[in-house]
């Protein structure tokens, strides 16, 4: 059996767990998005107020969460299937997981802001 070389190592288990958590979070968000957006639509229709464009976009973006879920699961599978990696591959994987996590977090924050901003604005008027 040949030596894989000093630059090849087992991927850290903590990194695998982190990627699995990110994939699970993106998948669970995609599952909950349609029902959550439906409830917000009902709430907003009861207000009878004009909604900002960003809120309309957020309410119609349930499909986008499935794109996040597919991407998160694909990243997790890529990491799971790569048992022995080089340092360069590990850096690429870390960058990919961190970038995806940041993008997912920003999307969740922007969506939350888009959905709750009209509620806060109406609360300030009343």
C-alpha angles and dihedrals in degrees: 000000000000125000110252091219135253094278095059119083143156112275112250114261091224089060091052090050091049092052091047091051091050091049091048092049093050092047094048090048090053091051093050098040100083095050093043092050090047090055091049091049089055091047093049093046087057090055094055089205128133111261125215118254092248089059092052090050092049092050091053096045102087090115090057091063090059088055089054090048093051091048093048093049092047091052091048092050091048090054094044093052093049103075097158116038140167124242090255091053090048091052090050091049092048091049091048094049093045093047092048092047091050092048092047092049092049091050092051092048094047091048092049090050092047092051099043101038094077090049092052091045092052091046090055091052095050 
